[in-house]
Amino acid sequence: MGAWDLFKDGIFWVINWFHSWCGDWGLAIIFVTIVFRMLIYPITRKQFKSSYQMQKLQPKMKEIKEKYPDDPQRQQQEQMNLYKEAKFNPFAGCLPMILQMPIFIALFQVLRGLEDYIGTTEGVSLYRLVPDLTITPGDVFSQQGIIAVVPYVVMLLLFAASMIIPVLLQKNSDKNTKVMMGVMSVVMLWFGWSVPAGVLLYWDISSYIGVAQQQVSRVLLQRKDEQIEKETEAVKPVKVEVDRVERKARPKKKR
């Protein structure tokens, strides 16, 4: 048995343990998602801080583009200098996504082969709201029709929306970034159509926990900046305006 098979078995064991405790496969996946998000929070916190710094740099980035409109190489050089000065790492946001990919793939394979683990897929649901977490929205539509696929489509739409909501919540977000994430949302609709519902559930819960954590982190970082600004203002020397009175010449004594 290879390392990947051991990893998949570990994912199944954790989900199965939560299932034995709560009695619902969907809820078990939600608990696993919450635990994993808590474990990687120290890393995602750095991502949120990096994203916040990027928002603060947007006005300066715009100035660079306006100053060197016909010189992309100079723009890139000035942007890198700006990143270095602000200690901003443009690649910091990629790490949480990279860490989640093995979980995503392993969960996909576990749900696809869940019958090999437990002998059946009956009852692998989310409190019957989503009757079968091992099946894809595309299969539900082709086998059971449009009515049966409704709860799966809701999960699919949440899956796609999770790509663009964080960008929409950011102030001063770049127009090109919004367009790019909008395109990614459409791609996610296509991709999610052939993904087991349990994987969509994992991604939905993980994404919206991340959105909530990001908003809380943003508020805390703003308060910290405001506090630093107040402290800076407090230690500034007070400039006192002094009105100088012109001295009149003393009258000379007559001899």
Number of C-alpha atoms within 10 A of each C-alpha: 5 6 8 11 12 11 14 18 16 13 17 19 13 15 23 19 14 20 18 12 10 13 13 19 22 28 18 21 24 21 19 19 22 15 12 14 21 13 11 14 16 10 16 22 17 17 21 23 18 19 20 20 19 19 16 13 17 15 11 13 18 11 12 18 17 11 12 14 11 10 10 11 10 15 19 15 12 17 17 15 12 16 16 11 9 14 11 18 16 14 9 16 18 11 14 18 11 10 12 15 11 14 18 15 12 20 23 20 15 20 22 18 15 17 13 11 14 10 9 11 18 12 14 21 19 20 14 12 10 19 18 22 26 23 20 22 25 19 15 18 17 10 11 11 12 11 9 15 19 15 14 28 19 11 21 26 17 21 25 26 21 22 20 19 18 18 18 14 12 15 11 14 14 14 9 9 13 17 12 12 20 18 14 16 21 15 12 18 17 14 13 23 19 13 21 23 29 29 26 25 24 21 22 22 20 19 21 17 15 20 18 12 16 22 15 13 17 18 12 12 16 13 12 12 12 12 12 12 11 11 11 10 11 10 8 8 7 8 6 6 6 6 6 6 6 6 6 6 6 6 6 6 5 4 3
